[in-house]
């Protein structure tokens, strides 16, 4: 029997920094364009990336990659204000 592990990472804007979640989302999504196990959505000030894999290590590595790329994108956004 094969199991899939599903995960979602969401970026939500706070009241001070509107549209930052969309900027982060837009900056990291092009890398994910051809992955069939990954989907993304922007809705009501929240940008979400959902993904799945059969192994927990793959899910953790993907989450780590997404969060590291988001952190870099946030630093670029903050340094270009």
C-alpha positions in Angstrom: 0.0 0.0 0.0 1.3 3.5 -0.9 0.5 6.5 1.2 0.8 10.2 0.2 1.7 13.0 2.6 0.1 16.3 1.9 1.4 19.7 3.1 0.5 23.3 2.6 2.5 26.4 3.3 0.6 29.7 3.4 1.9 33.3 3.4 -0.5 35.8 4.8 0.0 39.6 4.8 -0.3 41.5 8.0 -2.0 44.9 8.1 1.3 46.8 7.6 2.8 45.0 4.6 0.0 44.4 2.1 0.8 42.4 -0.9 4.1 41.0 0.4 2.7 37.5 0.4 1.9 37.8 -3.3 5.4 39.2 -4.1 7.0 36.2 -2.3 4.6 33.8 -3.9 5.3 35.2 -7.4 9.0 35.1 -6.9 9.1 31.4 -5.9 6.4 30.0 -8.1 8.1 29.9 -11.5 10.4 27.2 -10.2 7.4 25.0 -9.5 5.6 25.4 -12.8 6.2 21.9 -14.1 5.8 19.9 -10.9 2.7 17.8 -11.0 2.7 17.2 -7.2 2.6 20.9 -6.4 -0.2 23.5 -6.7 -0.4 27.1 -5.8 -3.1 29.7 -5.1 -3.5 33.3 -4.2 -6.7 34.3 -2.5 -7.9 37.1 -0.1 -4.4 38.2 0.9 -3.0 34.7 1.4 -0.7 32.9 -1.0 -0.6 29.1 -0.5 1.6 26.4 -2.0 0.4 22.8 -1.6 2.4 19.7 -2.3 2.6 16.0 -1.7 5.0 13.0 -1.7 5.2 9.4 -0.7 8.2 10.0 1.7 8.3 12.3 4.7 11.9 13.2 3.7 10.7 14.5 0.4 8.0 16.6 2.0 10.4 18.0 4.5 13.0 18.8 1.9 10.4 20.5 -0.3 9.1 22.5 2.6 12.7 23.6 3.5 13.3 24.6 -0.1 10.1 26.7 -0.3 10.7 28.4 3.1 14.4 29.2 2.2 13.4 30.7 -1.1 10.6 32.7 0.6 13.1 34.0 3.2 15.5 35.1 0.4 12.6 36.8 -1.4 11.5 38.6 1.8 15.0 39.9 2.3 15.2 41.1 -1.3 11.8 42.9 -0.9 12.9 44.5 2.4 16.2 45.7 1.0 14.6 47.2 -2.1 12.1 49.4 -0.3 
